[in-house]
Amino acid sequence: MKTHKNLIEKVAGFENLNRAYLKARKGKGRSDEALRFGYNLETELLRMQRELLGGAFCTGKYRNFTVFEPKMRMISALPFRDRVVHHAICAIIEPIFERKFIQGSYACRMGKGTHKAVGKLKAFISSAGVACNPAGAAGGQALRARQGSSSGGCGAKSPYVLKCDIRKYFASVDHGVMKGLLRKKIGCRALLAALDNIIDSFPQGIPIGNLTSQLFANIYLTELDHHITGTLRQRRYLRYMDDFVLVSCSKKGLHEAKRDISAFLGKKLRLALHGTKAVAFPSACGTPFLGYVVRATHITPKRRTVMRFVQGAKAKIRGYDGGRLPFSKLLESFNSWEAYLSHSRSFLLRQSICANNFRNVM
């Protein structure tokens, strides 16, 4: 297998480091760290270059904090200069690993994202509905009509979906396995030393918050992607980080695939499926995925997401009424919500929310 060597010179190239600085400061340009770094930019970049080329780079200290949306997570943030290094590294190694990623991997990749993943799942369920129905195309159309009914058509004959996620994924990534996967493609010792330093800077797993963690997470599960699409020959498969979905005519086949996937994860990647979140069910019941509920005929907002928005919006309106929140921030929140709803069937829902909750604001 071909490995790429002499990469550290590309990572530490002054132009690459400068581009990395410009990317790292987006959204952070007014922070004290970014301002101090930018004030002595040339000196900082040259020092960073010497550290990388001389093997003296050492990861800084993490700052940990908790976020609660969409669920409680601990975020681990590094100093600004580390974020510059991570951008510089990813700019060089991401294209190398991108060639190995499958089309059905949608997280943290150019031209992919949540909305395309949701749309692809809808297409999978729709096409499987036709393929699985013995009545042919006409029967498939009838099936999709039943799935599009207001009742959801949960009892109708339909394809099955196996929806899984991995238990405590980021915290469970094995350092030794991760280093081995990087070495399959990278043969530059100096760069591997820097990557090892980043991996070992966190006591267990990989931290949520690092740019490199997003890339590492995709590299790690690419092994699973190729096993499912190659060895198991599952054509209707897609993954968004550690959430993944298989669509098939056979419920029994999906249960067999689940057992195989569980064994593969444990043996090869030292991971485990989430015990209560790895289930197979009829697609007509609706598949909750990435904040939406997906059916063959349409996509709707997830009930919990709607409730969370309503509660949060009410709190922000109170903040605006009390003078604690500027109108621009309130408008930003509503625009974000409008963008989310625009990818789903939600006209009546929007009318209902506005009529019942925000009549005095709209």
Salt bridges, closest charged atoms under 4 A:
GLU15 OE1 - ARG19 NH1 3.98
GLU44 OE1 - ARG47 NH2 3.10
GLU51 OE2 - ARG47 NH1 3.43
GLU51 OE1 - ARG81 NH1 3.36
GLU69 OE1 - ARG308 NE 2.84
GLU98 OE2 - ARG109 NH2 2.40
ASP174 OD2 - ARG270 NH1 3.21
ASP196 OD2 - ARG183 NH2 2.63
ASP200 OD1 - HIS175 ND1 3.43
ASP200 OD2 - LYS179 NZ 2.78
GLU223 OE2 - LYS100 NZ 2.94
GLU223 OE1 - LYS184 NZ 3.51
ASP225 OD2 - ARG239 NH2 2.84
ASP260 OD1 - HIS227 NE2 2.49
GLU338 OE2 - ARG350 NH1 2.46
